[in-house]
Amino acid sequence: MEVIHSNLTNSVSLEEAQETGHQALVSSLASARFYISSASIFVALFGMGCVISIKDFSDRDTHLSKSVVIGLTFQSLFQPVIGYGLALLLDMSASEAVAMIMLACSPVSPLCAVLVYYGDGVVIVGMCMAMFSTALSVGLIPLWFSSYASNWTHEYFVVAIPFNIVMTELLIIIPTVLGVLYQKAYGKLKGRLMAKICSNAFWIAAVITPVLNGITNPEYYMVDWRIWVGTISLPPIGFVCGIVFALFASLPFNVCCAVSLAVGMPNVYIASQLSETYLAGNEETLKDVHGILTIFSLVMPLEGFIWAITYRNIEEMFLKISHKCRSCSDDDSDDDSDDAWP
């Protein structure tokens, strides 16, 4: 009997040790995912700052203030509607609908600026939309979430967490300002080269996040088909709605690119923090949210990149459709000495 008891004790101890080791591995990979993704985003946004000059803030061709106001209006109004519409159309359960609406109510992802860069759009418009929509999300998230999620449940009242908002703003502003200063110091040619190099960091974040999520939490991919269809559909529907309304507002073509991408790119980090704060007590809903965010992190960069590259090849068609749709003039000089500090 003592031998049997000893064997059982050793078996239980071994299982506990394996479970502890597994939890430690998952925790380490989750931390690695966070820090690698954050560093990659920082580098990518630094690169985007390298193609922005101080003169861009007063450039009449970009209609910066008008473009940002119109873009923010479209994004804040239509992105939540798209999430709500997909939840209704796909007849999602309460937990699935809450997850979809939570993502759709989130502000513009700062990575929008990188895809705007790939599409030859006005990067500063995409960057400003990410910054201002993040600040406005303090009021807009509870407003839209309460309005649309109430069709399924009244259980949650979601408010953006000030600390997360501040951290997101810093992650956008600091690398962007450093990039602007780099261009000012070394000139536009070196700034463009640095932007081209640093933009590749976007793909590090795009690959690392879904891969490590798949290793640590493979169950996040094993969700209902409605979540897959809704998550895959959200970005392209947002892109199409964004360009239609931007063209209707007679914005320059390059600005339409920024507005279009912004409407289809909610911030996964903000949505993730909201879910961990408000849904931690509901495992079913939290799993659906994690599933949507994981799938979105996988498909959004690919869909956004395809859409951005498509923009570069259809400008002529859009110019034929509407003479009001024009590109911002690119008068940047290739002379380094004109832009660099002495």
Sequence and secondary structure as in RCSB ss.txt:
>XXXX:A:sequence
MEVIHSNLTNSVSLEEAQETGHQALVSSLASARFYISSASIFVALFGMGCVISIKDFSDRDTHLSKSVVIGLTFQ
SLFQPVIGYGLALLLDMSASEAVAMIMLACSPVSPLCAVLVYYGDGVVIVGMCMAMFSTALSVGLIPLWFSSYAS
NWTHEYFVVAIPFNIVMTELLIIIPTVLGVLYQKAYGKLKGRLMAKICSNAFWIAAVITPVLNGITNPEYYMVDW
RIWVGTISLPPIGFVCGIVFALFASLPFNVCCAVSLAVGMPNVYIASQLSETYLAGNEETLKDVHGILTIFSLVM
PLEGFIWAITYRNIEEMFLKISHKCRSCSDDDSDDDSDDAWP
>XXXX:A:secstr
 HHHHHHHHHHHHHHHHHHHHHHHHHHHHHHHHHHHHHHHHHHHHHHHHTT  GGGGG GGGTHHHHHHHHHHHH
HHHHHHHHHHHHHHTT  HHHHHHHHHHHTS B TTHHHHHHHTT  HHHHHHHHHHHHHHHHHHHHHHHHHHHT
TT SS      HHHHHHHHHHHHHHHHHHHHHHHHH HHHHHHHHHHHTTHHHHHHHHHHHHHHHH GGGGS  H
HHHHHHHHHHHHHHHHHHHHHHHTT  HHHHHHHHHHHT B HHHHHHHHHHHSTT HHHHHHHHHHHHHHHHHH
HHHHHHHHHHHHHHHHHHHHH TT         S HHHHS  
